Amino acid sequence: MVAHDIIRRPIITEKSMDQVADRKYTFEVAKGANKIEIKKAVEEIFKVEVERVTTMNYKGKPKRQGMHFGKRADWKKAVVKLTPGSKTIELFEA
């Protein structure tokens, strides 16, 4: 997989923005990506040094519109902690 296929989008929420002070950044990643691939992709795209990667799998919520039932897609979230000597990711700076 290419690095941009692994890292889908940044997740910008109040909680994720509070973690930026601790050098932790949150991304939605590909379901099939493992921690090693996520680490290499973040290092390649943002030119930073990653200390640790934590991942979480989420099940899609059931949804309904009128008589029709469906489900949101399952997705995976990764929290990436940078090393103390690494530069920050400018995408998250406000």
KASUL-V466975 format. One line per field, one symbol per residue. phi: phi as a letter, one per 20 degrees, with the letter a starting at -180 (. if undefined). psi: psi as a letter, one per 30 degrees, with the letter a starting at -180 (. if undefined). burial: 1 if it has 16 or more other ideal C-beta (glycine too) atoms within 10 Angstrom, else 0. A space follows every 50 residues. Layout:
# KASUL-V466975
phi: ???
psi: ???
burial: ???
This chain:
# KASUL-V466975
phi: .egfffeeafddcffffffffemdcdcecfgeeeffffgffffffdlcde ebcdccddefffcbcmeedbbfffbcdcdddeffeefeefgeed
psi: kleffejelljjleeeeefefghkkklklkefkleeeeeeeeeeefhlkk ekkklkkkkkkklkjbfkkaklkklkkkkkkllefllljfefk.
burial: 00000111000000010011001111101100100011101110010101 00100000000000000000000001111101000100100000
